[in-house]
């Protein structure tokens, strides 16, 4: 595996997944708060 070319893709994947997981976490907390 060429890490130099794979690193940006991995960073993009993490950057995209973090807001999604945070959004799901907030939604679940909001639903549980009701």
PDBQT receptor file of N, H, CA, C and O in Angstrom, charges set to zero:
ATOM      1  N   UNK A   1       0.845  -1.194   0.000  1.00  0.00    +0.000 N 
ATOM      2  CA  UNK A   1       0.000   0.000   0.000  1.00  0.00    +0.000 C 
ATOM      3  C   UNK A   1       0.883   1.247   0.000  1.00  0.00    +0.000 C 
ATOM      4  O   UNK A   1       1.849   1.341   0.757  1.00  0.00    +0.000 OA
ATOM      5  N   UNK A   2       0.535   2.197  -0.859  1.00  0.00    +0.000 N 
ATOM      6  H   UNK A   2      -0.250   2.121  -1.474  1.00  0.00    +0.000 HD
ATOM      7  CA  UNK A   2       1.281   3.459  -0.904  1.00  0.00    +0.000 C 
ATOM      8  C   UNK A   2       0.666   4.427   0.112  1.00  0.00    +0.000 C 
ATOM      9  O   UNK A   2      -0.377   5.029  -0.141  1.00  0.00    +0.000 OA
ATOM     10  N   UNK A   3       1.321   4.563   1.246  1.00  0.00    +0.000 N 
ATOM     11  H   UNK A   3       2.169   4.074   1.451  1.00  0.00    +0.000 HD
ATOM     12  CA  UNK A   3       0.753   5.372   2.327  1.00  0.00    +0.000 C 
ATOM     13  C   UNK A   3       0.662   6.850   1.948  1.00  0.00    +0.000 C 
ATOM     14  O   UNK A   3      -0.237   7.556   2.405  1.00  0.00    +0.000 OA
ATOM     15  N   UNK A   4       1.586   7.315   1.122  1.00  0.00    +0.000 N 
ATOM     16  H   UNK A   4       2.317   6.742   0.751  1.00  0.00    +0.000 HD
ATOM     17  CA  UNK A   4       1.589   8.721   0.738  1.00  0.00    +0.000 C 
ATOM     18  C   UNK A   4       0.312   9.078  -0.020  1.00  0.00    +0.000 C 
ATOM     19  O   UNK A   4      -0.222  10.175   0.142  1.00  0.00    +0.000 OA
ATOM     20  N   UNK A   5      -0.177   8.150  -0.849  1.00  0.00    +0.000 N 
ATOM     21  H   UNK A   5       0.256   7.258  -0.980  1.00  0.00    +0.000 HD
ATOM     22  CA  UNK A   5      -1.394   8.430  -1.615  1.00  0.00    +0.000 C 
ATOM     23  C   UNK A   5      -2.643   8.019  -0.850  1.00  0.00    +0.000 C 
ATOM     24  O   UNK A   5      -3.727   8.535  -1.121  1.00  0.00    +0.000 OA
ATOM     25  N   UNK A   6      -2.511   7.093   0.106  1.00  0.00    +0.000 N 
ATOM     26  H   UNK A   6      -1.630   6.674   0.326  1.00  0.00    +0.000 HD
ATOM     27  CA  UNK A   6      -3.675   6.611   0.853  1.00  0.00    +0.000 C 
ATOM     28  C   UNK A   6      -4.013   7.522   2.034  1.00  0.00    +0.000 C 
ATOM     29  O   UNK A   6      -5.165   7.567   2.468  1.00  0.00    +0.000 OA
ATOM     30  N   UNK A   7      -3.030   8.241   2.552  1.00  0.00    +0.000 N 
ATOM     31  H   UNK A   7      -2.095   8.204   2.199  1.00  0.00    +0.000 HD
ATOM     32  CA  UNK A   7      -3.254   9.082   3.725  1.00  0.00    +0.000 C 
ATOM     33  C   UNK A   7      -4.342  10.138   3.506  1.00  0.00    +0.000 C 
ATOM     34  O   UNK A   7      -5.216  10.275   4.363  1.00  0.00    +0.000 OA
ATOM     35  N   UNK A   8      -4.331  10.887   2.403  1.00  0.00    +0.000 N 
ATOM     36  H   UNK A   8      -3.621  10.775   1.707  1.00  0.00    +0.000 HD
ATOM     37  CA  UNK A   8      -5.392  11.895   2.211  1.00  0.00    +0.000 C 
ATOM     38  C   UNK A   8      -6.780  11.273   2.190  1.00  0.00    +0.000 C 
ATOM     39  O   UNK A   8      -7.722  11.846   2.739  1.00  0.00    +0.000 OA
ATOM     40  N   UNK A   9      -6.920  10.104   1.562  1.00  0.00    +0.000 N 
ATOM     41  H   UNK A   9      -6.155   9.639   1.116  1.00  0.00    +0.000 HD
ATOM     42  CA  UNK A   9      -8.231   9.456   1.502  1.00  0.00    +0.000 C 
ATOM     43  C   UNK A   9      -8.681   9.045   2.901  1.00  0.00    +0.000 C 
ATOM     44  O   UNK A   9      -9.851   9.199   3.251  1.00  0.00    +0.000 OA
ATOM     45  N   UNK A  10      -7.758   8.526   3.695  1.00  0.00    +0.000 N 
ATOM     46  H   UNK A  10      -6.808   8.401   3.411  1.00  0.00    +0.000 HD
ATOM     47  CA  UNK A  10      -8.099   8.123   5.061  1.00  0.00    +0.000 C 
ATOM     48  C   UNK A  10      -8.518   9.346   5.877  1.00  0.00    +0.000 C 
ATOM     49  O   UNK A  10      -9.470   9.279   6.655  1.00  0.00    +0.000 OA
ATOM     50  N   UNK A  11      -7.815  10.451   5.701  1.00  0.00    +0.000 N 
ATOM     51  H   UNK A  11      -7.041  10.505   5.070  1.00  0.00    +0.000 HD
ATOM     52  CA  UNK A  11      -8.150  11.675   6.429  1.00  0.00    +0.000 C 
ATOM     53  C   UNK A  11      -9.533  12.182   6.037  1.00  0.00    +0.000 C 
ATOM     54  O   UNK A  11     -10.304  12.628   6.887  1.00  0.00    +0.000 OA
ATOM     55  N   UNK A  12      -9.844  12.108   4.728  1.00  0.00    +0.000 N 
ATOM     56  H   UNK A  12      -9.217  11.745   4.038  1.00  0.00    +0.000 HD
ATOM     57  CA  UNK A  12     -11.158  12.547   4.246  1.00  0.00    +0.000 C 
ATOM     58  C   UNK A  12     -12.257  11.658   4.824  1.00  0.00    +0.000 C 
ATOM     59  O   UNK A  12     -13.316  12.148   5.218  1.00  0.00    +0.000 OA
ATOM     60  N   UNK A  13     -12.004  10.357   4.871  1.00  0.00    +0.000 N 
ATOM     61  H   UNK A  13     -11.144   9.959   4.550  1.00  0.00    +0.000 HD
ATOM     62  CA  UNK A  13     -13.000   9.431   5.401  1.00  0.00    +0.000 C 
ATOM     63  C   UNK A  13     -13.276   9.730   6.869  1.00  0.00    +0.000 C 
ATOM     64  O   UNK A  13     -14.430   9.734   7.298  1.00  0.00    +0.000 OA
ATOM     65  N   UNK A  14     -12.218   9.981   7.641  1.00  0.00    +0.000 N 
ATOM     66  H   UNK A  14     -11.280   9.977   7.292  1.00  0.00    +0.000 HD
ATOM     67  CA  UNK A  14     -12.386  10.293   9.063  1.00  0.00    +0.000 C 
ATOM     68  C   UNK A  14     -13.112  11.629   9.224  1.00  0.00    +0.000 C 
ATOM     69  O   UNK A  14     -14.004  11.757  10.062  1.00  0.00    +0.000 OA
ATOM     70  N   UNK A  15     -12.729  12.615   8.425  1.00  0.00    +0.000 N 
ATOM     71  H   UNK A  15     -12.004  12.511   7.745  1.00  0.00    +0.000 HD
ATOM     72  CA  UNK A  15     -13.346  13.938   8.525  1.00  0.00    +0.000 C 
ATOM     73  C   UNK A  15     -14.830  13.880   8.182  1.00  0.00    +0.000 C 
ATOM     74  O   UNK A  15     -15.630  14.636   8.734  1.00  0.00    +0.000 OA
ATOM     75  N   UNK A  16     -15.198  12.980   7.267  1.00  0.00    +0.000 N 
ATOM     76  H   UNK A  16     -14.549  12.366   6.818  1.00  0.00    +0.000 HD
ATOM     77  CA  UNK A  16     -16.602  12.855   6.883  1.00  0.00    +0.000 C 
ATOM     78  C   UNK A  16     -17.386  12.038   7.899  1.00  0.00    +0.000 C 
ATOM     79  O   UNK A  16     -18.571  12.294   8.114  1.00  0.00    +0.000 OA
ATOM     80  N   UNK A  17     -16.747  11.063   8.522  1.00  0.00    +0.000 N 
ATOM     81  H   UNK A  17     -15.785  10.855   8.347  1.00  0.00    +0.000 HD
ATOM     82  CA  UNK A  17     -17.464  10.173   9.442  1.00  0.00    +0.000 C 
ATOM     83  C   UNK A  17     -17.679  10.828  10.805  1.00  0.00    +0.000 C 
ATOM     84  O   UNK A  17     -18.664  10.534  11.483  1.00  0.00    +0.000 OA
ATOM     85  N   UNK A  18     -16.763  11.716  11.214  1.00  0.00    +0.000 N 
ATOM     86  H   UNK A  18     -15.963  11.954  10.663  1.00  0.00    +0.000 HD
ATOM     87  CA  UNK A  18     -16.902  12.342  12.532  1.00  0.00    +0.000 C 
ATOM     88  C   UNK A  18     -18.193  13.154  12.660  1.00  0.00    +0.000 C 
ATOM     89  O   UNK A  18     -18.916  12.958  13.637  1.00  0.00    +0.000 OA
ATOM     90  N   UNK A  19     -18.524  14.053  11.729  1.00  0.00    +0.000 N 
ATOM     91  H   UNK A  19     -17.936  14.213  10.935  1.00  0.00    +0.000 HD
ATOM     92  CA  UNK A  19     -19.791  14.795  11.852  1.00  0.00    +0.000 C 
ATOM     93  C   UNK A  19     -21.002  13.872  11.835  1.00  0.00    +0.000 C 
ATOM     94  O   UNK A  19     -21.992  14.139  12.515  1.00  0.00    +0.000 OA
ATOM     95  N   UNK A  20     -20.933  12.780  11.059  1.00  0.00    +0.000 N 
ATOM     96  H   UNK A  20     -20.128  12.563  10.506  1.00  0.00    +0.000 HD
ATOM     97  CA  UNK A  20     -22.061  11.854  10.993  1.00  0.00    +0.000 C 
ATOM     98  C   UNK A  20     -22.272  11.172  12.331  1.00  0.00    +0.000 C 
ATOM     99  O   UNK A  20     -23.405  11.073  12.803  1.00  0.00    +0.000 OA
ATOM    100  N   UNK A  21     -21.199  10.700  12.948  1.00  0.00    +0.000 N 
ATOM    101  H   UNK A  21     -20.279  10.780  12.565  1.00  0.00    +0.000 HD
ATOM    102  CA  UNK A  21     -21.329  10.022  14.237  1.00  0.00    +0.000 C 
ATOM    103  C   UNK A  21     -21.794  11.011  15.306  1.00  0.00    +0.000 C 
ATOM    104  O   UNK A  21     -22.592  10.654  16.173  1.00  0.00    +0.000 OA
ATOM    105  N   UNK A  22     -21.301  12.252  15.251  1.00  0.00    +0.000 N 
ATOM    106  H   UNK A  22     -20.653  12.541  14.547  1.00  0.00    +0.000 HD
ATOM    107  CA  UNK A  22     -21.730  13.269  16.211  1.00  0.00    +0.000 C 
ATOM    108  C   UNK A  22     -23.211  13.580  16.032  1.00  0.00    +0.000 C 
ATOM    109  O   UNK A  22     -23.934  13.761  17.011  1.00  0.00    +0.000 OA
ATOM    110  N   UNK A  23     -23.666  13.641  14.767  1.00  0.00    +0.000 N 
ATOM    111  H   UNK A  23     -23.079  13.494  13.972  1.00  0.00    +0.000 HD
ATOM    112  CA  UNK A  23     -25.067  13.933  14.504  1.00  0.00    +0.000 C 
ATOM    113  C   UNK A  23     -25.949  12.814  15.035  1.00  0.00    +0.000 C 
ATOM    114  O   UNK A  23     -26.988  13.074  15.641  1.00  0.00    +0.000 OA
ATOM    115  N   UNK A  24     -25.538  11.564  14.809  1.00  0.00    +0.000 N 
ATOM    116  H   UNK A  24     -24.693  11.352  14.317  1.00  0.00    +0.000 HD
ATOM    117  CA  UNK A  24     -26.306  10.431  15.324  1.00  0.00    +0.000 C 
ATOM    118  C   UNK A  24     -26.320  10.449  16.848  1.00  0.00    +0.000 C 
ATOM    119  O   UNK A  24     -27.341  10.139  17.462  1.00  0.00    +0.000 OA
ATOM    120  N   UNK A  25     -25.201  10.806  17.457  1.00  0.00    +0.000 N 
ATOM    121  H   UNK A  25     -24.372  11.058  16.958  1.00  0.00    +0.000 HD
ATOM    122  CA  UNK A  25     -25.113  10.862  18.919  1.00  0.00    +0.000 C 
ATOM    123  C   UNK A  25     -26.061  11.924  19.483  1.00  0.00    +0.000 C 
ATOM    124  O   UNK A  25     -26.749  11.689  20.476  1.00  0.00    +0.000 OA
ATOM    125  N   UNK A  26     -26.088  13.083  18.842  1.00  0.00    +0.000 N 
ATOM    126  H   UNK A  26     -25.529  13.274  18.035  1.00  0.00    +0.000 HD
ATOM    127  CA  UNK A  26     -26.968  14.162  19.301  1.00  0.00    +0.000 C 
ATOM    128  C   UNK A  26     -28.428  13.763  19.120  1.00  0.00    +0.000 C 
ATOM    129  O   UNK A  26     -29.261  14.031  19.987  1.00  0.00    +0.000 OA
ATOM    130  N   UNK A  27     -28.739  13.122  17.993  1.00  0.00    +0.000 N 
ATOM    131  H   UNK A  27     -28.063  12.905  17.289  1.00  0.00    +0.000 HD
ATOM    132  CA  UNK A  27     -30.113  12.693  17.744  1.00  0.00    +0.000 C 
ATOM    133  C   UNK A  27     -30.551  11.677  18.789  1.00  0.00    +0.000 C 
ATOM    134  O   UNK A  27     -31.667  11.762  19.301  1.00  0.00    +0.000 OA
ATOM    135  N   UNK A  28     -29.690  10.721  19.112  1.00  0.00    +0.000 N 
ATOM    136  H   UNK A  28     -28.783  10.652  18.696  1.00  0.00    +0.000 HD
ATOM    137  CA  UNK A  28     -30.041   9.686  20.091  1.00  0.00    +0.000 C 
ATOM    138  C   UNK A  28     -30.224  10.315  21.475  1.00  0.00    +0.000 C 
ATOM    139  O   UNK A  28     -31.120   9.925  22.223  1.00  0.00    +0.000 OA
ATOM    140  N   UNK A  29     -29.369  11.294  21.815  1.00  0.00    +0.000 N 
ATOM    141  H   UNK A  29     -28.641  11.611  21.207  1.00  0.00    +0.000 HD
ATOM    142  CA  UNK A  29     -29.513  11.962  23.108  1.00  0.00    +0.000 C 
ATOM    143  C   UNK A  29     -30.810  12.755  23.144  1.00  0.00    +0.000 C 
ATOM    144  O   UNK A  29     -31.482  12.801  24.174  1.00  0.00    +0.000 OA
ATOM    145  N   UNK A  30     -31.168  13.383  22.019  1.00  0.00    +0.000 N 
ATOM    146  H   UNK A  30     -30.622  13.345  21.182  1.00  0.00    +0.000 HD
ATOM    147  CA  UNK A  30     -32.387  14.182  21.960  1.00  0.00    +0.000 C 
ATOM    148  C   UNK A  30     -33.617  13.284  22.096  1.00  0.00    +0.000 C 
ATOM    149  O   UNK A  30     -34.587  13.643  22.765  1.00  0.00    +0.000 OA
ATOM    150  N   UNK A  31     -33.569  12.112  21.455  1.00  0.00    +0.000 N 
ATOM    151  H   UNK A  31     -32.781  11.820  20.913  1.00  0.00    +0.000 HD
ATOM    152  CA  UNK A  31     -34.689  11.185  21.527  1.00  0.00    +0.000 C 
ATOM    153  C   UNK A  31     -34.813  10.615  22.935  1.00  0.00    +0.000 C 
ATOM    154  O   UNK A  31     -35.925  10.441  23.433  1.00  0.00    +0.000 OA
ATOM    155  N   UNK A  32     -33.694  10.324  23.577  1.00  0.00    +0.000 N 
ATOM    156  H   UNK A  32     -32.791  10.466  23.172  1.00  0.00    +0.000 HD
ATOM    157  CA  UNK A  32     -33.716   9.760  24.927  1.00  0.00    +0.000 C 
ATOM    158  C   UNK A  32     -34.155  10.818  25.940  1.00  0.00    +0.000 C 
ATOM    159  O   UNK A  32     -34.697  10.480  26.992  1.00  0.00    +0.000 OA
ATOM    160  N   UNK A  33     -33.926  12.088  25.631  1.00  0.00    +0.000 N 
ATOM    161  H   UNK A  33     -33.486  12.363  24.776  1.00  0.00    +0.000 HD
ATOM    162  CA  UNK A  33     -34.280  13.157  26.556  1.00  0.00    +0.000 C 
ATOM    163  C   UNK A  33     -35.782  13.378  26.644  1.00  0.00    +0.000 C 
ATOM    164  O   UNK A  33     -36.278  13.903  27.641  1.00  0.00    +0.000 OA
ATOM    165  N   UNK A  34     -36.511  12.975  25.598  1.00  0.00    +0.000 N 
ATOM    166  H   UNK A  34     -36.108  12.549  24.788  1.00  0.00    +0.000 HD
ATOM    167  CA  UNK A  34     -37.958  13.173  25.610  1.00  0.00    +0.000 C 
ATOM    168  C   UNK A  34     -38.601  12.330  26.697  1.00  0.00    +0.000 C 
ATOM    169  O   UNK A  34     -39.820  12.362  26.863  1.00  0.00    +0.000 OA
TER     170      UNK A  34
